[in-house]
Amino acid sequence: MHGWDSIVRRRRRWALGAALAAALAGAFGDTAFAQPGPLQVLTEEYPPLSFTRDGKLHGLAAETVEEIQRRAGSSAPVQVLPWARAYQLAQSQPNVALFSTARTPEREKLFLWAGPLFVGKTSLYARRGSGLQYASLSEAAAVDAIIVPREDYKVQLLKAAGLNNLLLANNHEQMVRMLLTGRGTLIAANNLTLPALLEGVGAGLQDLELVHTFHRSEAYVAFSLGTPEATVRSWQAALDSMKRDGSFARIYARWLPGEAPP
């Protein structure tokens, strides 16, 4: 009987361990136990920071990351993906670098950070002639819709401010098109990227008016939490060396003339 009791106890322990492993796998997904593979470097189409032309990646952030990788001894290819997809991968897979990612309090513990790559102002804009002018962000709660790209930092900031009248676009270009065709009253946009977005849809700054500036945005390379800290430190050190020797300032001036680099 004692021998049989021992077998029963072992079987019970095995069953309990298997159930616990299954529960953990269900809770955290397969990536919870995955070992970091090669570094994935991701970005989006977001001129003048990163954009493809003639099959090649261009832009302020793209050039900066290229030089960072050269100095850090890395040669990971950069993949251009829709932002929502890239952002999801950076939260769910180890060893992912995503640029350019706004560093906000809501995101602080979701990633490891290297930067900043640029600093801009985030504001609400309306179509020219709207007559809207806000002294505070809370006034925007009265409009029918504020158009913002899904999974964008501006969604998080506006929700944190108590605004629930958000209309999600698939990307920044669609956001601008929706505003210009009257599918919402406001957009939330960064002053550094808005001119290029408008140019891409055949419009210009003269077609919009500034309603309210509500955030000073700093953009970084965001690394997934499964990334070795040595990788993050090497990228930060490379960027710091670019700022010391003036190469970063030269890239910045070429893409954003008149703007002060961080």
C-alpha positions, -999 to +999 in steps of 0.1 A: +000+000+000+028+024+008+043+018-026+010+025-043+005+057-022+039+069-034+030+064-070-003+082-065+015+112-049+040+114-077+013+114-103-006+141-084+026+162-083+032+157-120-004+167-128-002+198-106+030+208-123+016+203-158-015+223-149+006+251-135+028+252-167-003+253-189-018+281-168+014+301-171+016+295-209-020+307-213-014+338-192+019+349-207+019+333-242+047+315-259+070+345-258+072+344-220+097+316-221+114+325-254+151+332-255+159+365-272+168+360-308+185+384-332+176+421-326+146+433-346+146+470-354+112+483-364+099+517-376+069+531-394+063+554-424+064+588-406+082+615-426+105+633-421+116+609-393+114+576-412+101+569-447+108+548-477+117+562-511+130+542-541+132+512-518+155+529-493+148+541-458+153+579-452+147+604-425+161+620-394+155+590-371+164+565-398+198+581-404+204+584-367+196+548-360+218+537-390+248+556-375+240+543-340+241+507-352+274+513-370+290+527-339+274+500-317+286+472-340+251+462-349+238+454-384+202+445-378+180+455-409+152+480-402+117+467-409+090+493-418+056+482-404+023+498-396+026+514-363+000+494-344+017+461-355+052+473-347+040+486-313+024+452-305+055+433-314+076+456-292+054+447-262+051+410-269+085+398-282+120+400-267+149+419-284+129+444-303+139+481-309+111+504-321+117+540-333+106+567-330+086+561-298+073+590-277+083+585-241+054+592-218+045+583-182+020+557-194+047+539-214+077+544-191+076+508-176+066+491-208+100+495-225+137+503-220+148+536-236+177+551-256+175+587-267+161+612-272+161+614-310+140+645-313+117+668-293+085+684-305+052+699-295+019+680-297-012+701-304-048+699-314-055+712-349-087+720-368-095+729-404-089+765-413-119+787-404-131+766-375-126+795-351-117+771-323-092+782-297-088+764-264-072+775-231-072+740-218-074+704-231-106+697-213-125+720-237-119+695-265-145+672-248-172+692-265-164+684-301-178+654-320-144+636-325-107+640-321-090+619-347-058+601-336-038+571-350-045+538-331-018+527-305-003+562-307+010+580-277-016+608-283-044+583-276-029+575-242-024+612-234-059+622-244-075+593-225-055+602-194-069+637-196-104+623-195-112+627-232-133+598-246-144+613-279-115+598-299-119+585-334-091+561-343-073+562-377-052+534-390-022+557-395-011+594-395-019+600-432-054+586-428-059+609-397-051+640-418-073+629-447-102+623-423-099+658-408-097+674-442-129+656-454-148+665-423-149+632-405-140+648-373-133+683-358-098+679-345-066+660-349-037+656-324-004+660-342+033+667-337+046+700-351+077+684-366+058+658-387+026+676-396+040+696-426+052+664-443+019+646-435-001+675-451+022+676-481+016+639-486-021+644-491-018+675-512-025+701-484-004+724-463-003+742-430-024+770-444-053+745-444-052+740-407-052+762-376-036+755-342-062+751-314-042+741-283-007+728-275-008+703-247+024+682-247+061+685-252+070+651-268+104+634-267+109+605-290+133+576-282+142+542-294+120+519-273+134+484-266+112+455-255+117+444-219+133+411-231+162+430-247+196+426-230+204+458-211+239+457-227+223+464-261+204+494-247+235+508-231+255+504-263+229+522-284+227+550-258+265+553-257+266+555-295+240+582-296+257+602-269+290+600-289+271+614-320+259+643-299+294+650-286+311+650-320+284+670-338+272+643-362+238+642-346+234+680-349+243+678-386+217+651-393+191+671-373+198+703-392+195+685-426+160+672-418+146+698-394+163+731-403+158+758-377+149+733-350+172+728-319+183+692-314+178+676-280 
